[in-house]
Amino acid sequence: NQLEADLVLMDINLKGNIDGIEAARRIRELVDTYVIFITAYSDPATLARIQETVPGAPVLSKPVAPGRLGAAIKRALNS
């Protein structure tokens, strides 16, 4: 397995056949890594799907302030 990541920053809207939520699910099937979602889509259905797929994953709304992103990354790497 060549996929070794401590952290994944994932956008919801991806080019192609799958979205970021499905991509995160597939990544986590391969490796137990921390996922932070960054998105402009914060409707209740999307947020519920994220929590069903990657429970406890933080969701940062775009535009993301550098301080919020830095704090989320620090928490992830220290957990």
N, C-alpha and C positions, 0 to 999 in steps of 0.2 A: 504494500500500500504506500504510494508516494504522496498521498495527501496528508500533510501534517501542518495544521494551522492552529495557533493558539486562540485566534479570534477571526471572525468573519464579519465584515460590515456589508450588509445586504440591503439593496434597494428592492422595493416590491415590484416595480415596473421594469421588466427586463425585455430585451429584444429576443424574439424567438417564441417557442411553443409553450414554455413554462414561465411562471412568475417567480419572484424572489422567495415566496413562501414555500413553494414546491422545491425550489433549488436548495433552500436551507434544510428542508426535510431530507432530501437525498444526501446532502453533505453529512448531516448528522447520522445517517445510516452507516456511513463509512468511518467517521471519526467523531468522538465526543468533544466538540469544540463549542466555544461560546459564540453566540450570534447576537449582533445588534442590528436591528432593522432601522433603516433610514428611509422615510417615505413622505410623500405628499398626501397619501391616502390614509386618513385616520378615522374613517367611518366605522361605526360599531361592528359591521359584518367583517371587515378586514381585520380589525383588532381582535375579534373573537377567533378568527381563523388562525391568526398568528399565535395566540395563546394555546389553541388546541394543538398546533403543530410543534411549537417550540415553547413549552410552558415557561413563564418567567422571563422570556426574552424582552429586553428593553426595546421600546419603539420611540425613536426620535423623529419629530416632525420637521420637514424641510420648511424653510432654510434652517439648518442646524447651527446654533451658535458654537464657536470653537470651544468655549468653556464647557458646555454641556457634553459635547462629543468627547473631549478629553477626560471629563469625569467618568463617563460611561466606560470608556476604554480602561481607565485606571481601575475601576471596580471590577471589570471583567478579568483583567490580568492578575488581580490580587485575590480573586475568589478561588 
